Amino acid sequence: MYKRILVATDGSELSHVAVQHALRLAQATGAEVVALKVVPKYPQSYFEGSVVLAAEEIEKIEQQWREEADAIVGAIRTEADALGVTLHPLTVAADLVAEALIAAAKEQGCDLIVMASHGRKGLQRLLLGSETQQVLTHSHIPVLVLR
């Protein structure tokens, strides 16, 4: 049924539910799993009164974020190994999470995307956005959303 499943994670408890579901689905179907964490670039502001960091400081922060992301996707390996599932950890730096997720799924040859949704509504959704909604809207690959 599925040969390669991409699971998006941000390290939260909710995304861990999606990870567990993706791993069990992969175990049942014999699929491989790509565990993806998208790391944003450091936001730069050019508004008056904003604090501008030196390039070296920004690089240190982004490097720390990449290391934390690598640790998040790397930790999934233990669970995958216990289930006998082949795991490919992947960390991508991008500002547009949904676009990066869809692009990674295509590049990795995935035939299913598994991700969690916080189910935000109203003002929270407007202010915080919905990466899940963006993926659902723009992906040509099937998407399984868990809440």
Phi and psi in degrees as GROMACS dihedral restraints (atoms count N, CA, C in turn):
[ dihedral_restraints ]
;  ai    aj    ak    al  type     phi  dphi    fc
    3     4     5     6     1  -110.6    20    10
    4     5     6     7     1   141.9    20    10
    6     7     8     9     1  -107.9    20    10
    7     8     9    10     1   -32.8    20    10
    9    10    11    12     1  -147.6    20    10
   10    11    12    13     1   119.5    20    10
   12    13    14    15     1  -112.6    20    10
   13    14    15    16     1   128.3    20    10
   15    16    17    18     1   -96.5    20    10
   16    17    18    19     1   128.3    20    10
   18    19    20    21     1  -118.2    20    10
   19    20    21    22     1   126.4    20    10
   21    22    23    24     1   -90.1    20    10
   22    23    24    25     1   135.9    20    10
   24    25    26    27     1  -137.3    20    10
   25    26    27    28     1   147.5    20    10
   27    28    29    30     1  -121.0    20    10
   28    29    30    31     1     7.5    20    10
   30    31    32    33     1    87.8    20    10
   31    32    33    34     1    -3.6    20    10
   33    34    35    36     1   -77.9    20    10
   34    35    36    37     1   165.8    20    10
   36    37    38    39     1   -62.9    20    10
   37    38    39    40     1   -39.3    20    10
   39    40    41    42     1   -64.6    20    10
   40    41    42    43     1   -43.0    20    10
   42    43    44    45     1   -69.3    20    10
   43    44    45    46     1   -24.4    20    10
   45    46    47    48     1   -65.9    20    10
   46    47    48    49     1   -32.6    20    10
   48    49    50    51     1   -61.5    20    10
   49    50    51    52     1   -42.3    20    10
   51    52    53    54     1   -64.6    20    10
   52    53    54    55     1   -40.0    20    10
   54    55    56    57     1   -61.4    20    10
   55    56    57    58     1   -49.1    20    10
   57    58    59    60     1   -59.6    20    10
   58    59    60    61     1   -42.7    20    10
   60    61    62    63     1   -63.9    20    10
   61    62    63    64     1   -44.8    20    10
   63    64    65    66     1   -61.6    20    10
   64    65    66    67     1   -41.9    20    10
   66    67    68    69     1   -65.3    20    10
   67    68    69    70     1   -41.5    20    10
   69    70    71    72     1   -68.6    20    10
   70    71    72    73     1   -38.1    20    10
   72    73    74    75     1   -64.4    20    10
   73    74    75    76     1   -41.6    20    10
   75    76    77    78     1   -63.5    20    10
   76    77    78    79     1   -40.9    20    10
   78    79    80    81     1   -61.6    20    10
   79    80    81    82     1   -42.3    20    10
   81    82    83    84     1   -70.2    20    10
   82    83    84    85     1   -31.4    20    10
   84    85    86    87     1  -103.9    20    10
   85    86    87    88     1    -6.3    20    10
   87    88    89    90     1    77.5    20    10
   88    89    90    91     1    20.0    20    10
   90    91    92    93     1   -84.6    20    10
   91    92    93    94     1   160.7    20    10
   93    94    95    96     1   -92.2    20    10
   94    95    96    97     1   159.9    20    10
   96    97    98    99     1  -123.6    20    10
   97    98    99   100     1   134.9    20    10
   99   100   101   102     1  -106.6    20    10
  100   101   102   103     1   115.9    20    10
  102   103   104   105     1   -95.8    20    10
  103   104   105   106     1   117.5    20    10
  105   106   107   108     1  -115.1    20    10
  106   107   108   109     1   134.0    20    10
  108   109   110   111     1  -126.2    20    10
  109   110   111   112     1   121.4    20    10
  111   112   113   114     1   -92.5    20    10
  112   113   114   115     1   127.0    20    10
  114   115   116   117     1  -106.0    20    10
  115   116   117   118     1   122.9    20    10
  117   118   119   120     1   -74.0    20    10
  118   119   120   121     1   157.7    20    10
  120   121   122   123     1   -82.0    20    10
  121   122   123   124     1   157.2    20    10
  123   124   125   126     1   -64.9    20    10
  124   125   126   127     1   127.8    20    10
  126   127   128   129     1   -70.1    20    10
  127   128   129   130     1   133.0    20    10
  129   130   131   132     1  -114.0    20    10
  130   131   132   133     1   132.6    20    10
  132   133   134   135     1  -116.7    20    10
  133   134   135   136     1   140.2    20    10
  135   136   137   138     1  -116.5    20    10
  136   137   138   139     1    19.1    20    10
  138   139   140   141     1   -77.5    20    10
  139   140   141   142     1   148.7    20    10
  141   142   143   144     1   -60.2    20    10
  142   143   144   145     1   134.7    20    10
  144   145   146   147     1    91.2    20    10
  145   146   147   148     1    -8.2    20    10
  147   148   149   150     1   -78.2    20    10
  148   149   150   151     1   153.9    20    10
  150   151   152   153     1   -91.4    20    10
  151   152   153   154     1   124.9    20    10
  153   154   155   156     1  -102.7    20    10
  154   155   156   157     1   125.0    20    10
  156   157   158   159     1   -89.6    20    10
  157   158   159   160     1   153.8    20    10
  159   160   161   162     1   -67.7    20    10
  160   161   162   163     1   152.5    20    10
  162   163   164   165     1   -56.5    20    10
  163   164   165   166     1   -36.5    20    10
  165   166   167   168     1   -65.0    20    10
  166   167   168   169     1   -39.3    20    10
  168   169   170   171     1   -66.7    20    10
  169   170   171   172     1   -42.0    20    10
  171   172   173   174     1   -62.1    20    10
  172   173   174   175     1   -42.5    20    10
  174   175   176   177     1   -62.8    20    10
  175   176   177   178     1   -39.7    20    10
  177   178   179   180     1   -62.4    20    10
  178   179   180   181     1   -43.8    20    10
  180   181   182   183     1   -64.1    20    10
  181   182   183   184     1   -47.2    20    10
  183   184   185   186     1   -63.6    20    10
  184   185   186   187     1   -37.3    20    10
  186   187   188   189     1   -64.1    20    10
  187   188   189   190     1   -40.6    20    10
  189   190   191   192     1   -63.2    20    10
  190   191   192   193     1   -42.9    20    10
  192   193   194   195     1   -61.9    20    10
  193   194   195   196     1   -40.8    20    10
  195   196   197   198     1   -64.8    20    10
  196   197   198   199     1   -41.8    20    10
  198   199   200   201     1   -63.8    20    10
  199   200   201   202     1   -42.1    20    10
  201   202   203   204     1   -63.8    20    10
  202   203   204   205     1   -40.2    20    10
  204   205   206   207     1   -64.9    20    10
  205   206   207   208     1   -42.7    20    10
  207   208   209   210     1   -60.6    20    10
  208   209   210   211     1   -38.9    20    10
  210   211   212   213     1   -66.1    20    10
  211   212   213   214     1   -38.9    20    10
  213   214   215   216     1   -63.6    20    10
  214   215   216   217     1   -51.0    20    10
  216   217   218   219     1   -72.6    20    10
  217   218   219   220     1   -30.2    20    10
  219   220   221   222     1   -67.3    20    10
  220   221   222   223     1   -33.4    20    10
  222   223   224   225     1   -66.1    20    10
  223   224   225   226     1   -23.3    20    10
  225   226   227   228     1   -69.4    20    10
  226   227   228   229     1   -23.3    20    10
  228   229   230   231     1   -57.2    20    10
  229   230   231   232     1   -40.0    20    10
  231   232   233   234     1   -58.7    20    10
  232   233   234   235     1   -45.4    20    10
  234   235   236   237     1   -65.9    20    10
  235   236   237   238     1   -41.7    20    10
  237   238   239   240     1   -63.8    20    10
  238   239   240   241     1   -44.5    20    10
  240   241   242   243     1   -60.5    20    10
  241   242   243   244     1   -40.3    20    10
  243   244   245   246     1   -63.3    20    10
  244   245   246   247     1   -28.3    20    10
  246   247   248   249     1   -96.2    20    10
  247   248   249   250     1    -3.7    20    10
  249   250   251   252     1    74.5    20    10
  250   251   252   253     1    28.8    20    10
  252   253   254   255     1  -103.6    20    10
  253   254   255   256     1   134.2    20    10
  255   256   257   258     1   -75.9    20    10
  256   257   258   259     1   126.9    20    10
  258   259   260   261     1  -119.8    20    10
  259   260   261   262     1   138.3    20    10
  261   262   263   264     1  -120.7    20    10
  262   263   264   265     1   100.3    20    10
  264   265   266   267     1   -73.4    20    10
  265   266   267   268     1   141.0    20    10
  267   268   269   270     1  -144.3    20    10
  268   269   270   271     1   130.7    20    10
  270   271   272   273     1  -121.3    20    10
  271   272   273   274     1   130.6    20    10
  273   274   275   276     1  -127.7    20    10
  274   275   276   277     1   134.4    20    10
  276   277   278   279     1   -94.4    20    10
  277   278   279   280     1   123.3    20    10
  279   280   281   282     1  -164.9    20    10
  280   281   282   283     1   151.5    20    10
  282   283   284   285     1   -84.7    20    10
  283   284   285   286     1   -31.0    20    10
  285   286   287   288     1  -102.1    20    10
  286   287   288   289     1    97.6    20    10
  288   289   290   291     1   -61.0    20    10
  289   290   291   292     1   -50.4    20    10
  291   292   293   294     1   -60.8    20    10
  292   293   294   295     1   -44.3    20    10
  294   295   296   297     1   -63.6    20    10
  295   296   297   298     1   -40.9    20    10
  297   298   299   300     1   -64.9    20    10
  298   299   300   301     1   -38.9    20    10
  300   301   302   303     1   -64.8    20    10
  301   302   303   304     1   -46.8    20    10
  303   304   305   306     1   -64.8    20    10
  304   305   306   307     1   -42.9    20    10
  306   307   308   309     1   -62.2    20    10
  307   308   309   310     1   -42.2    20    10
  309   310   311   312     1   -64.3    20    10
  310   311   312   313     1   -40.7    20    10
  312   313   314   315     1   -60.5    20    10
  313   314   315   316     1   -42.0    20    10
  315   316   317   318     1   -66.3    20    10
  316   317   318   319     1   -49.2    20    10
  318   319   320   321     1   -61.3    20    10
  319   320   321   322     1   -34.5    20    10
  321   322   323   324     1   -87.7    20    10
  322   323   324   325     1    -1.2    20    10
  324   325   326   327     1    69.1    20    10
  325   326   327   328     1    35.3    20    10
  327   328   329   330     1   -80.5    20    10
  328   329   330   331     1   144.8    20    10
  330   331   332   333     1  -113.1    20    10
  331   332   333   334     1     7.6    20    10
  333   334   335   336     1  -157.3    20    10
  334   335   336   337     1   139.9    20    10
  336   337   338   339     1  -113.5    20    10
  337   338   339   340     1   128.7    20    10
  339   340   341   342     1  -116.4    20    10
  340   341   342   343     1   129.4    20    10
  342   343   344   345     1  -153.0    20    10
  343   344   345   346     1   162.8    20    10
  345   346   347   348     1   -99.7    20    10
  346   347   348   349     1   158.9    20    10
  348   349   350   351     1  -132.0    20    10
  349   350   351   352     1   135.9    20    10
  351   352   353   354     1   -76.5    20    10
  352   353   354   355     1   -15.3    20    10
  354   355   356   357     1    69.3    20    10
  355   356   357   358     1    31.5    20    10
  357   358   359   360     1   -69.2    20    10
  358   359   360   361     1   147.2    20    10
  360   361   362   363     1  -133.1    20    10
  361   362   363   364     1   165.5    20    10
  363   364   365   366     1    61.5    20    10
  364   365   366   367     1  -134.6    20    10
  366   367   368   369     1   -63.7    20    10
  367   368   369   370     1   -38.3    20    10
  369   370   371   372     1   -59.6    20    10
  370   371   372   373     1   -43.2    20    10
  372   373   374   375     1   -66.3    20    10
  373   374   375   376     1   -39.5    20    10
  375   376   377   378     1   -64.3    20    10
  376   377   378   379     1   -43.6    20    10
  378   379   380   381     1   -77.2    20    10
  379   380   381   382     1   -40.8    20    10
  381   382   383   384     1   -92.4    20    10
  382   383   384   385     1   -16.5    20    10
  384   385   386   387     1    77.1    20    10
  385   386   387   388     1   174.0    20    10
  387   388   389   390     1  -139.2    20    10
  388   389   390   391     1    99.4    20    10
  390   391   392   393     1   -63.1    20    10
  391   392   393   394     1   -37.6    20    10
  393   394   395   396     1   -60.9    20    10
  394   395   396   397     1   -44.8    20    10
  396   397   398   399     1   -62.1    20    10
  397   398   399   400     1   -39.8    20    10
  399   400   401   402     1   -63.7    20    10
  400   401   402   403     1   -42.1    20    10
  402   403   404   405     1   -65.1    20    10
  403   404   405   406     1   -45.1    20    10
  405   406   407   408     1   -59.6    20    10
  406   407   408   409     1   -38.9    20    10
  408   409   410   411     1   -72.2    20    10
  409   410   411   412     1   -37.8    20    10
  411   412   413   414     1  -107.8    20    10
  412   413   414   415     1   -11.8    20    10
  414   415   416   417     1   -82.6    20    10
  415   416   417   418     1   137.5    20    10
  417   418   419   420     1   -95.6    20    10
  418   419   420   421     1    -3.6    20    10
  420   421   422   423     1   -93.8    20    10
  421   422   423   424     1   137.9    20    10
  423   424   425   426     1   -55.9    20    10
  424   425   426   427     1   144.2    20    10
  426   427   428   429     1  -124.6    20    10
  427   428   429   430     1   128.8    20    10
  429   430   431   432     1  -107.4    20    10
  430   431   432   433     1   118.2    20    10
  432   433   434   435     1  -107.7    20    10
  433   434   435   436     1   131.2    20    10
  435   436   437   438     1  -116.2    20    10
  436   437   438   439     1   142.9    20    10
